């Protein structure tokens, strides 16, 4: 159970980091 929780946290952290990098690489044009 603990390992599962750790994986979820890690996944969330990775997703957040990836989104930030992706946004920096490809900035969304604001209208």
C-alpha positions, 0 to 999 in steps of 0.5 A: 500500500505504501509503495502504491501511494509513493508511486502515485505521488511520484507520478503526480510530480512527474506529470507536473514537471513534464507539463512545466517543461512542455509549456516552456518549450511550446508556449501556448499563444494567449488570445 
